[in-house]
Amino acid sequence: MLDELRELIINELNLEDVSPEDIKDDEPLFGGGLGLDSIDALELAIVVERKYGVKIKSGDDRNVQIFSSLAALAKHIEENRTR
């Protein structure tokens, strides 16, 4: 799941200067980590819903935790996936 998410993030967010090895399991995806922003979060939420059937709503209080790292996002998807 983690490797699949790495590829998904790179391809769907058009991160041309990022390789899968650059995305560490427990490093932040946003801010100082991978450096994603709120637009990237929205795009990633749409992709996650389309690919895994997991809805991540913009007003959900858990979003900070869900998107805190690749490992946290993978855990959320595995716990909530419908496909």
MITOR-558455 format. One record per residue: z, y, x of N, C-alpha, C in turn; residue number from 0. Coordinates in pm, 1 decimal. Example, Ala and Ser with C-alpha at 12.3 -4.5 7.8 and 13.67 -1.06 7.14 Angstrom:
MITOR-558455
SITE       n.pz       n.py       n.px      ca.pz      ca.py      ca.px       c.pz       c.py       c.px   num
SITE      780.0     -569.0     1319.0      780.0     -450.0     1230.0      780.0     -330.0     1320.0     0
SITE      708.0     -225.0     1285.0      714.0     -106.0     1367.0      787.0        3.0     1290.0     1
//
This chain:
MITOR-558455
SITE       n.pz       n.py       n.px      ca.pz      ca.py      ca.px       c.pz       c.py       c.px   num
SITE        0.0     -119.9       82.6        0.0        0.0        0.0        0.0      125.5       86.4     0
SITE       78.3      127.9      192.4       87.1      248.0      276.1      -46.8      280.6      341.3     1
SITE     -113.0      179.2      395.6     -243.5      203.3      458.7     -346.7      248.4      355.8     2
SITE     -340.8      189.2      238.1     -432.1      228.3      130.0     -409.4      374.3       91.3     3
SITE     -283.4      415.5       82.4     -251.2      554.4       48.8     -293.9      651.3      158.6     4
SITE     -279.7      609.7      282.9     -325.4      694.5      393.8     -474.3      725.6      378.2     5
SITE     -553.5      621.4      357.3     -698.1      638.3      341.3     -729.2      723.3      218.6     6
SITE     -657.5      700.0      110.4     -678.1      774.3      -13.5     -651.0      923.3        7.5     7
SITE     -541.0      955.4       73.4     -505.5     1095.0       98.8     -612.4     1161.9      185.1     8
SITE     -652.8     1096.7      289.9     -752.5     1153.7      380.1     -885.4     1175.3      308.9     9
SITE     -930.8     1074.1      236.7    -1061.9     1082.6      170.4    -1062.1     1177.5       51.4    10
SITE     -963.1     1166.2      -34.0     -961.5     1245.2     -156.9     -929.2     1392.6     -132.6    11
SITE     -850.1     1420.9      -29.7     -814.6     1560.0       -0.9     -902.5     1618.8      109.1    12
SITE    -1002.3     1542.5      151.3    -1097.9     1587.9      253.7    -1028.1     1639.7      378.9    13
SITE     -936.3     1561.3      430.5     -862.7     1598.4      551.1     -942.0     1551.9      673.1    14
SITE    -1033.7     1633.7      716.0    -1126.8     1596.1      822.0    -1061.8     1578.2      958.0    15
SITE     -958.0     1651.9      987.0     -895.0     1646.2     1118.6     -772.5     1554.4     1122.1    16
SITE     -757.6     1467.7     1021.0     -641.8     1379.8     1012.2     -689.9     1234.6     1016.3    17
SITE     -623.6     1153.8     1096.9     -653.0     1010.7     1100.6     -537.9      936.8     1033.2    18
SITE     -559.9      813.1      991.7     -451.5      737.9      926.9     -325.2      730.1     1013.0    19
SITE     -342.3      723.9     1144.8     -227.0      715.8     1234.2     -144.4      844.1     1233.3    20
SITE     -203.8      954.1     1190.9     -133.5     1082.5     1185.4      -34.3     1089.9     1069.5    21
SITE      -52.1     1004.9      969.7       33.1     1008.3      850.6      141.5      902.4      866.5    22
SITE      259.8      947.2      903.3      373.4      857.1      925.9      442.9      826.4      793.1    23
SITE      501.3      708.1      784.8      563.4      661.8      660.7      669.6      756.4      606.0    24
SITE      756.1      807.7      692.7      871.5      884.8      646.5      867.1     1033.1      680.4    25
SITE      755.0     1081.7      729.6      743.1     1224.4      757.9      699.6     1298.6      631.9    26
SITE      738.0     1424.9      619.1      701.6     1502.2      500.3      550.1     1514.2      483.1    27
SITE      506.0     1503.8      358.7      364.2     1524.1      327.9      333.6     1672.5      315.1    28
SITE      433.6     1750.4      273.2      414.4     1892.5      246.3      494.1     1975.9      344.3    29
SITE      456.5     2102.4      354.6      526.9     2192.0      444.9      498.4     2158.8      589.4    30
SITE      603.5     2139.6      668.0      589.3     2117.4      810.5      533.9     1982.8      850.7    31
SITE      533.9     1885.5      761.7      482.8     1753.0      795.3      331.7     1750.7      801.9    32
SITE      270.2     1687.6      707.1      124.8     1679.2      701.8       63.7     1813.9      665.8    33
SITE      144.1     1900.4      605.5       98.0     2035.9      577.4       21.0     2051.0      447.3    34
SITE       39.8     1958.3      354.7      -27.0     1971.2      225.5       37.1     2084.3      146.4    35
SITE      -35.7     2134.7       45.4       16.4     2243.1      -38.3       15.3     2201.7     -184.7    36
SITE       48.7     2295.3     -273.8       61.6     2263.0     -416.3      -71.0     2219.7     -478.5    37
SITE     -181.0     2273.2     -432.5     -312.2     2230.4     -483.1     -337.0     2085.7     -442.2    38
SITE     -299.9     2050.4     -319.6     -313.3     1912.2     -273.9     -227.1     1819.3     -358.0    39
SITE     -108.4     1864.3     -395.5      -18.9     1783.3     -478.3      -83.7     1754.5     -612.9    40
SITE     -143.7     1855.1     -672.0     -211.8     1837.7     -799.5     -326.4     1738.7     -786.3    41
SITE     -408.3     1756.5     -684.1     -520.3     1664.6     -661.4     -470.8     1522.5     -636.7    42
SITE     -365.1     1508.6     -558.8     -309.9     1377.2     -529.2     -253.5     1312.4     -655.2    43
SITE     -188.1     1388.9     -739.0     -135.3     1335.7     -865.0     -248.0     1283.3     -952.7    44
SITE     -359.4     1353.6     -958.0     -474.6     1310.2    -1038.1     -532.3     1180.8     -982.3    45
SITE     -545.7     1172.7     -852.0     -599.5     1053.1     -787.9     -507.7      932.9     -810.4    46
SITE     -376.7      953.2     -797.9     -279.7      845.6     -818.3     -287.6      794.5     -961.8    47
SITE     -301.4      886.5    -1057.1     -313.0      843.8    -1196.1     -441.9      765.1    -1219.0    48
SITE     -550.8      815.2    -1164.3     -679.9      748.7    -1182.5     -681.8      609.9    -1117.1    49
SITE     -628.5      599.6     -997.1     -636.5      473.3     -922.7     -528.9      372.7     -962.4    50
SITE     -407.0      421.2     -988.0     -295.4      330.0    -1011.1     -236.9      335.8    -1152.1    51
SITE     -282.5      430.3    -1233.0     -228.9      442.6    -1367.9      -88.9      501.8    -1372.3    52
SITE      -50.0      571.5    -1267.6       83.4      631.8    -1259.4       70.2      782.1    -1280.3    53
SITE      133.0      831.0    -1386.6      128.3      974.4    -1415.3      241.5     1045.8    -1343.0    54
SITE      205.0     1152.4    -1274.4      303.8     1239.0    -1208.8      282.9     1377.3    -1268.4    55
SITE      375.3     1417.1    -1354.4      361.0     1543.2    -1426.5      409.2     1660.1    -1341.6    56
SITE      344.3     1774.0    -1357.7      374.3     1890.9    -1274.8      517.0     1941.8    -1291.4    57
SITE      576.6     1928.2    -1406.7      711.2     1980.4    -1429.3      822.1     1880.2    -1404.4    58
SITE      789.4     1762.5    -1353.4      888.9     1657.4    -1331.8      983.1     1696.5    -1217.8    59
SITE     1112.6     1693.1    -1245.3     1212.8     1728.7    -1144.9     1212.0     1633.8    -1025.2    60
SITE     1153.9     1515.6    -1041.6     1151.9     1416.1     -933.8     1036.9     1436.3     -835.5    61
SITE      948.5     1531.1     -861.1      829.9     1548.2     -776.7      862.8     1575.4     -630.0    62
SITE      967.8     1650.8     -604.3     1006.2     1677.4     -465.7     1035.7     1545.0     -395.4    63
SITE     1105.4     1456.5     -463.6     1137.9     1326.2     -405.1     1013.9     1237.0     -398.9    64
SITE      935.0     1233.4     -505.8      815.6     1148.1     -510.2      720.5     1182.0     -396.9    65
SITE      698.1     1309.8     -373.6      603.8     1353.9     -271.1      670.5     1384.4     -137.0    66
SITE      793.9     1343.3     -118.4      865.3     1376.6        5.3      806.5     1307.7      127.5    67
SITE      748.1     1190.2      109.1      688.0     1117.0      220.9      590.3     1014.0      166.3    68
SITE      513.3      956.3      254.3      420.3      851.4      215.2      496.8      731.7      158.5    69
SITE      606.7      695.7      222.5      687.3      582.6      176.5      744.0      608.2       37.0    70
SITE      789.9      730.6       10.6      844.8      764.1     -121.1      736.3      758.7     -228.1    71
SITE      617.7      807.2     -196.5      506.8      803.0     -291.1      467.0      658.4     -318.9    72
SITE      459.1      576.1     -215.8      424.3      434.4     -232.9      528.2      363.3     -319.7    73
SITE      654.4      391.3     -296.9      761.6      329.8     -375.9      748.7      369.4     -522.5    74
SITE      724.2      497.4     -548.3      709.2      544.7     -686.0      591.1      474.9     -754.4    75
SITE      481.0      464.3     -683.8      362.7      398.6     -740.4      391.3      252.4     -769.9    76
SITE      451.9      181.9     -675.6      481.4       39.5     -694.8      576.5       16.8     -812.2    77
SITE      670.7      106.9     -831.8      767.7       93.5     -940.6      709.3      127.8    -1076.5    78
SITE      599.3      204.2    -1078.6      547.6      255.8    -1205.5      402.1      220.4    -1234.9    79
SITE      337.0      147.0    -1148.9      193.9      123.3    -1166.7      165.3       33.4    -1286.6    80
SITE       51.3       59.2    -1347.6        9.8      -18.2    -1464.4     -115.5      -99.9    -1437.0    81
SITE     -175.2      -82.8    -1318.3     -297.1     -156.3    -1285.9     -274.8     -245.5    -1166.7    82
//
